[in-house]
């Protein structure tokens, strides 16, 4: 019986994190974007974990290049879009990356090694962007906030039916009820 409970516990424990270890855990020396752009030749072959929002995908015969607008990462490795962006970088993948999957404005985190820089034009400006040889790429799912207090965002507390993320149904809408600046639990 103990063996059975231990196997269930380990199965549940392993199901808690579905992120690749290279994305969830930063490298031992976490190279910042600002450090890399100042002295790119000094940090060649350094392990990095960067992320941001996809801007463009270029597919060549043997590899793909993806241009990303850089954002700092949170503790799980997801880009923090509430922070200001710091610039752009490119990651290179030996695999074909379908532009229908790697669409513009998708959040991505990449782990790999810094290989150098490459010139790209943005409008009429020529920029030198850091290039990462990607070993692990993680696309983040779209985050949809759920409103638990019944306010539908359109000026009312109306009933919207099932499937709208409201877990509590009560009198005139949802639980807890709000009236006159106070929440009423009953």
C-alpha positions, 0 to 999 in steps of 0.5 A: 500500500505504501508503494502504491501511495508513493507512486501516486504522490510522485506522479502528482508531483511530476505533473505540477511542472510541465515546463522544460527544465531549461526554461524553468531554471535559469543558467548558473550565470544569467547573462543580462541583455544589456551586458550582452549587447555592450560586449557581444564578443566577450560573451560568445558561447555563453548560456542564456535564457531570454524571452519576449514577443515574436516580431518576425519569422524567417525560414531559410533552407536549413534553419529558421530565424525568429526576431523577438522583442526582448522583455525581462523574465519572471521566476518561471521564465515567462516574459514580463510584459508589464516591464519596459522592453529592452531591445530585440534579439534573434534566435536560430533554430535548426528546425523549420518553425512554422509561421502559422504556429510562431505568429506575431505577438506570441510570447516565447522563451528561448534557452541556448547559447549566444553566438554573436550578432547580426545586422537587421534593418528596422525601418530605415535604421540598421541594428546589430541584434544578438543571435542565440542558437536555440536548444529549447523553445517554449511558446506560452499559452494566451493568458485570459483573466477570469472575473470571479465577482460577476462584473462583466466589464460592460457596465452590468452584473448580468447573467452570461450563462455557463462557461464564462468563468464565474464560479459562484451563482447567487441572487441577482448574479453571482456570489458575493453580491456587491451593493453600496460599497460592501460585499454581502456573503448571504 
